[in-house]
Amino acid sequence: MLLTHCHLIGRLPEPERLSLNLNLPSSSSCSSFFSYSILNFANFAHGDFLALGAYLTFVFSAILGVHFIPASAIAVVITAFIAVCCDYAIWKPMREKSAGSLTLIIISIGLALFLRNLIIFLWGPDIKRYDLPVKRGIELGSVVITQNQIFVIMVAVICMFLVHYLLKRTTIGKAMRALSDNIDLAKASGIDVDRVIRYTWAIGMALAAVGGILYGLITNINPNMGWFMLLPMFAAVILGGIGSPYGAMVGGVVIGLAQELSTAILPTEYKQAVAFFILIVVLFIRPRGILGS
């Protein structure tokens, strides 16, 4: 038993992968919460907006030579702007036609494929990496944590607190919560629904872009990265409880931790299956999710 325990400890994930899988799902699920819980449909293009943010940062930092922080900010703003343009061009006409959830999901799949192939057309199918200087990591005993990993953790935590402040303390955040609860009642209360939805798209996809940028700080970026992160993001939102941003954060941490620790006993190919196994088990015990009401 002791030998087996020691063997499993030896196979536990490295800090680099663990920091990635604990913080990126939680920060990315914050952005997924906006489209899934407030707009009330599963946006399959969400992951590709995440990838778009990562690639735009690559263009501005590695190709055009802009410092990484301003390049990231520009990429986030452009991603949010594209999301708002998509609302004007696609989603608003669908709202005016009272399109059903299935129609919106099919359209979002089409948008996802368009964005993914646009990325491949513009920057190729090969993996990319940010051209950043290698800096000495911080040694904690036998563990070395890089400055990029620390930065990822800090930004993920800051994003969570900003989402909390937005939803609890700002007028637009309260309007978003009202829209999530009952869109008809929100209209009757005098809330400008179209304006709130545009803010929701902008903020949600900006957060998605941040998630993609953080992903690129830890590992390579590729055109399919959004798809591979999309399913765990959906699982995190459902696991945490639909309608609860804090549940989405907790769900992201649980999914990320379960996926990464599972590699101690299972091949990495099963990480997606582990995420959904955890989701099924929790929903059997608590159908509303961890923090669902």
C-alpha positions as CSV (number, residue, x, y, z in Angstrom):
1,M,0.0,0.0,0.0
2,L,2.8,2.4,0.9
3,L,4.7,1.6,-2.3
4,T,1.5,2.2,-4.3
5,H,0.9,5.5,-2.5
6,C,4.5,6.7,-3.2
7,H,4.2,5.6,-6.8
8,L,1.0,7.7,-7.2
9,I,2.7,10.7,-5.6
10,G,5.5,10.4,-8.1
11,R,3.0,10.6,-10.9
12,L,1.1,13.6,-9.6
13,P,1.0,16.6,-12.0
14,E,3.8,19.1,-12.1
15,P,3.0,22.6,-10.7
16,E,3.0,24.1,-14.2
17,R,0.1,21.9,-15.3
18,L,-1.7,22.1,-12.0
19,S,-1.6,25.9,-12.0
20,L,-2.9,25.9,-15.5
21,N,-5.8,23.4,-14.8
22,L,-6.9,25.0,-11.5
23,N,-6.9,28.6,-12.6
24,L,-7.8,28.6,-16.3
25,P,-11.0,26.6,-16.0
26,S,-12.2,28.8,-13.1
27,S,-11.4,32.1,-14.9
28,S,-12.7,30.9,-18.2
29,S,-15.9,29.5,-16.6
30,C,-16.5,33.1,-15.3
31,S,-16.8,34.2,-18.9
32,S,-18.8,31.2,-19.9
33,F,-21.3,32.1,-17.1
34,F,-22.2,35.3,-18.9
35,S,-23.4,33.6,-22.1
36,Y,-24.8,30.4,-20.5
37,S,-26.6,31.9,-17.6
38,I,-27.5,35.5,-18.6
39,L,-28.1,35.0,-22.3
40,N,-29.7,31.6,-21.6
41,F,-28.1,29.5,-24.3
42,A,-25.0,27.4,-24.8
43,N,-22.6,29.5,-26.9
44,F,-20.4,27.0,-28.8
45,A,-18.4,29.9,-30.2
46,H,-17.2,30.8,-26.7
47,G,-14.0,28.8,-26.9
48,D,-13.1,30.2,-30.3
49,F,-13.4,33.8,-28.9
50,L,-10.9,32.5,-26.3
51,A,-8.6,31.3,-29.0
52,L,-9.0,34.6,-31.0
53,G,-7.9,36.6,-27.9
54,A,-4.8,34.4,-27.6
55,Y,-3.9,34.8,-31.3
56,L,-4.5,38.6,-31.4
57,T,-2.1,38.9,-28.5
58,F,0.4,36.8,-30.4
59,V,0.1,39.1,-33.4
60,F,0.6,42.3,-31.4
61,S,3.4,41.0,-29.1
62,A,5.4,38.5,-31.2
63,I,4.9,39.9,-34.7
64,L,4.3,43.6,-34.2
65,G,6.6,43.9,-31.2
66,V,4.2,45.5,-28.8
67,H,4.9,45.0,-25.1
68,F,3.0,42.0,-23.9
69,I,0.7,43.8,-21.4
70,P,-0.5,46.5,-23.9
71,A,-0.7,43.8,-26.6
72,S,-3.0,41.8,-24.3
73,A,-5.2,44.8,-23.5
74,I,-5.5,45.6,-27.2
75,A,-6.5,41.9,-27.9
76,V,-9.1,41.9,-25.2
77,V,-10.7,45.1,-26.5
78,I,-10.7,43.9,-30.1
79,T,-12.2,40.6,-29.0
80,A,-15.0,42.4,-27.1
81,F,-15.6,44.7,-30.1
82,I,-15.9,41.7,-32.4
83,A,-18.4,40.1,-30.0
84,V,-20.5,43.2,-30.0
85,C,-20.4,43.3,-33.8
86,C,-21.6,39.7,-33.8
87,D,-24.5,40.7,-31.6
88,Y,-25.6,43.4,-34.0
89,A,-25.1,41.2,-37.1
90,I,-26.3,37.8,-35.8
91,W,-27.8,37.7,-32.3
92,K,-30.0,40.8,-32.3
93,P,-31.9,39.7,-35.5
94,M,-32.4,36.3,-34.0
95,R,-33.8,37.9,-30.8
96,E,-36.2,40.0,-32.9
97,K,-37.4,36.8,-34.6
98,S,-37.8,35.1,-31.2
99,A,-35.4,32.3,-32.3
100,G,-35.4,29.3,-30.0
101,S,-32.4,27.9,-28.1
102,L,-31.8,25.1,-30.6
103,T,-31.5,27.7,-33.4
104,L,-29.1,29.8,-31.4
105,I,-27.0,26.8,-30.6
106,I,-26.7,25.8,-34.2
107,I,-25.8,29.4,-35.2
108,S,-23.2,29.5,-32.5
109,I,-21.6,26.2,-33.8
110,G,-21.5,27.8,-37.3
111,L,-19.8,30.9,-35.8
112,A,-17.3,28.7,-33.9
113,L,-16.3,27.0,-37.1
114,F,-16.0,30.3,-39.0
115,L,-13.8,31.8,-36.3
116,R,-11.6,28.6,-36.0
117,N,-11.1,28.5,-39.8
118,L,-10.5,32.2,-39.9
119,I,-7.6,31.7,-37.4
120,I,-6.2,28.9,-39.5
121,F,-6.5,31.0,-42.7
122,L,-4.8,34.1,-41.1
123,W,-2.1,32.4,-39.0
124,G,-1.9,28.8,-40.1
125,P,-2.7,25.5,-38.4
126,D,0.7,25.2,-36.6
127,I,1.1,25.9,-32.9
128,K,2.4,29.3,-31.8
129,R,4.1,30.5,-28.7
130,Y,4.5,34.0,-27.2
131,D,8.0,35.4,-27.7
132,L,8.6,36.2,-24.0
133,P,12.0,36.3,-22.2
134,V,12.7,33.3,-19.9
135,K,12.9,34.5,-16.3
136,R,14.2,32.7,-13.3
137,G,11.5,30.9,-11.3
138,I,10.9,31.0,-7.6
139,E,12.1,27.9,-5.7
140,L,9.8,26.5,-3.0
141,G,11.7,23.5,-1.7
142,S,12.0,21.1,-4.6
143,V,9.3,22.9,-6.5
144,V,10.0,25.8,-9.0
145,I,7.2,28.1,-9.8
146,T,7.7,30.4,-12.8
147,Q,6.7,34.0,-12.9
148,N,4.2,33.3,-15.7
149,Q,2.4,30.8,-13.4
150,I,2.2,33.3,-10.6
151,F,0.9,35.9,-13.0
152,V,-1.8,33.5,-14.3
153,I,-2.9,32.8,-10.7
154,M,-3.0,36.5,-9.9
155,V,-5.0,37.5,-13.0
156,A,-7.5,34.6,-12.5
157,V,-8.2,35.6,-8.9
158,I,-8.5,39.3,-9.9
159,C,-11.0,38.4,-12.7
160,M,-13.1,36.5,-10.2
161,F,-13.2,39.4,-7.8
162,L,-14.0,41.8,-10.6
163,V,-16.9,39.6,-11.7
164,H,-18.2,39.6,-8.1
165,Y,-17.9,43.4,-7.9
166,L,-19.6,43.8,-11.3
167,L,-22.6,41.7,-10.5
168,K,-23.1,42.9,-6.9
169,R,-22.1,46.6,-7.0
170,T,-22.7,48.0,-10.4
171,T,-26.0,49.0,-12.1
172,I,-25.2,47.0,-15.3
173,G,-24.3,44.0,-13.2
174,K,-27.6,44.1,-11.3
175,A,-29.4,44.5,-14.7
176,M,-27.6,41.4,-15.9
177,R,-28.8,39.4,-12.9
178,A,-32.3,40.6,-13.5
179,L,-32.1,39.5,-17.1
180,S,-30.8,36.1,-16.0
181,D,-33.8,35.7,-13.6
182,N,-36.6,36.8,-15.9
183,I,-36.1,38.7,-19.2
184,D,-39.8,39.7,-19.5
185,L,-39.9,41.1,-16.0
186,A,-36.6,42.9,-16.7
187,K,-38.3,44.6,-19.8
188,A,-41.3,45.5,-17.7
189,S,-39.0,47.1,-15.1
190,G,-37.7,49.5,-17.8
191,I,-34.3,47.8,-18.3
192,D,-32.8,48.3,-21.8
193,V,-32.4,44.6,-22.6
194,D,-30.5,45.1,-25.9
195,R,-28.0,47.4,-24.1
196,V,-27.5,44.9,-21.3
197,I,-27.0,42.0,-23.7
198,R,-24.4,44.0,-25.6
199,Y,-22.5,44.6,-22.3
200,T,-22.9,40.9,-21.6
201,W,-21.3,39.9,-24.9
202,A,-18.5,42.4,-24.5
203,I,-17.6,41.5,-20.9
204,G,-18.1,37.8,-21.4
205,M,-15.9,37.6,-24.5
206,A,-13.3,39.9,-23.0
207,L,-13.0,37.5,-20.1
208,A,-12.8,34.6,-22.6
209,A,-9.9,36.5,-24.4
210,V,-8.2,36.8,-21.0
211,G,-8.5,33.1,-20.5
212,G,-6.9,32.5,-23.9
213,I,-4.1,34.8,-23.1
214,L,-3.4,33.1,-19.8
215,Y,-3.4,29.8,-21.6
216,G,-0.8,31.0,-24.0
217,L,1.4,32.1,-21.1
218,I,1.6,28.5,-19.8
219,T,1.7,26.5,-23.0
220,N,1.4,26.8,-26.8
221,I,-1.6,28.1,-28.5
222,N,-3.3,26.4,-31.5
223,P,-6.5,27.0,-33.5
224,N,-8.3,24.1,-31.7
225,M,-7.5,25.2,-28.2
226,G,-10.9,26.8,-27.7
227,W,-12.7,23.6,-28.5
228,F,-10.7,21.6,-26.0
229,M,-11.4,24.1,-23.3
230,L,-15.1,24.6,-24.2
231,L,-16.4,21.3,-22.8
232,P,-14.7,21.7,-19.4
233,M,-16.1,25.3,-19.2
234,F,-19.6,24.1,-19.8
235,A,-19.1,21.3,-17.3
236,A,-17.8,23.9,-14.7
237,V,-20.9,26.2,-15.2
238,I,-23.3,23.3,-14.8
239,L,-21.4,21.7,-12.0
240,G,-21.3,25.0,-10.0
241,G,-24.9,25.7,-10.6
242,I,-26.5,27.5,-13.6
243,G,-27.1,31.2,-12.7
244,S,-24.3,31.3,-10.0
245,P,-21.0,33.0,-11.1
246,Y,-19.4,31.8,-7.8
247,G,-20.6,28.3,-8.6
248,A,-19.0,28.6,-12.0
249,M,-15.7,29.5,-10.3
250,V,-15.9,26.7,-7.8
251,G,-16.9,24.3,-10.6
252,G,-13.9,25.4,-12.6
253,V,-11.5,24.6,-9.7
254,V,-13.2,21.2,-9.1
255,I,-13.1,20.2,-12.8
256,G,-9.5,21.4,-13.2
257,L,-8.3,19.6,-10.0
258,A,-10.1,16.4,-10.9
259,Q,-8.8,16.4,-14.5
260,E,-5.2,17.0,-13.4
261,L,-5.1,14.6,-10.4
262,S,-6.6,11.9,-12.5
263,T,-3.4,11.8,-14.6
264,A,-1.8,10.0,-11.6
265,I,-3.8,6.9,-12.3
266,L,-5.2,7.3,-15.8
267,P,-3.8,8.3,-19.3
268,T,-4.2,12.0,-20.1
269,E,-6.6,11.0,-22.9
270,Y,-9.2,10.4,-20.2
271,K,-9.1,13.9,-18.7
272,Q,-12.3,15.0,-20.6
273,A,-14.1,11.9,-19.5
274,V,-13.1,12.5,-15.9
275,A,-14.5,16.0,-16.0
276,F,-17.9,14.7,-17.1
277,F,-17.8,11.8,-14.7
278,I,-17.4,14.3,-11.8
279,L,-20.3,16.3,-13.3
280,I,-22.6,13.3,-13.5
281,V,-21.8,12.2,-9.9
282,V,-22.4,15.7,-8.4
283,L,-25.6,16.2,-10.4
284,F,-27.0,12.9,-9.1
285,I,-26.3,14.0,-5.6
286,R,-27.3,17.7,-6.1
287,P,-29.2,18.3,-9.3
288,R,-29.0,22.1,-8.9
289,G,-25.2,22.0,-8.8
290,I,-22.8,22.9,-6.0
291,L,-24.0,26.5,-5.4
292,G,-27.2,26.4,-7.5
293,S,-30.4,27.7,-5.9
